[in-house]
Each structure stands twice: as C-alpha cells, then as structure tokens.
Amino acid sequence: MYICNKIGLKSFLYGGVAVKWVSFEKETTIVENIKMRIKFEKNQQRNFMKEVLNKVGCPSLTELINRGVDVSYSSLKNYSSERRLMDDSLFEALCKISDIDEKKLKYNLINENWGQSKGGKISRKNGPAQN
C-alpha cells in the first residue's frame, strides 16, 4: 500500500510503474498496478523480436519457448508479426534475458484496455445499432 495525498488524479506514474487510485480514505489512497502495453513504431516491434532472438541465440520463436519464456507460440507469433501489442512484463523480461537496454528503445506505454476504450468511443459516436 502506498500512502498518497488526494490530488484528483485517476492514474499516474510512480517509480516508472503506472498505478491507479483504488479507493479514497480520509487523506490516504490505496493504489494498485495497472497493466500496460508497449507500442512501438511500425515494424519496430518485429525488429525488437528479431534482435532478442539474435542476442539469445535462438533460431526461432519455438526455441525461445524451449529456453524458458512462458508465453504461448501463438502469442509470440502475434507479437512478432505486430498483430498484438506486447505486455510490459514480457517486454521487460525479453530485454533482461537478451541484455537490451530498454532506455535506448523508442516506445510508448499504453493502458491495457486501450482498444476497449477506443471501441467504446466509436460505438457511442455512431449511436445504437439499427436493425
């Protein structure tokens, strides 16, 4: 539990970790971690995955799984082909095992539910479905 003053924020960065307000109690607030996604520029996530494979010495994504990365093959394939955004914890783990300095990479942190938020805004704009 972190003790913070109420300042009207819904979420913020604390020590490089995104956190959100959970409940308000007098002058203190309990916060919890928000899962984030990593958004690279176009083709940079693919290049990141290739660099990880090269530095670890894996010829394929399957070999990366055999060496202890606890992610399904289909998820790794989706990350590699940029169909899905990578989870921040997987990103940090891949940087650690491949000795890549994440500070030198260009990426943005996005809330895990960014797609749901975007879809909700679009559906509100278009109104209810017409039959």
Secondary structure, 3 states (H helix, E strand, C coil): CCCCCCCCCCEEEECCEEEEEEEEECCEEEEEECCEEEEECCCHHHHHHHHHHHHHCCCCHHHHHHCCCCCCHHHHHHHHCCCCCEEHHHHHHHHHHHCCCHHHCCEEEEECCHHHHHHHHHHHHHCCCCC
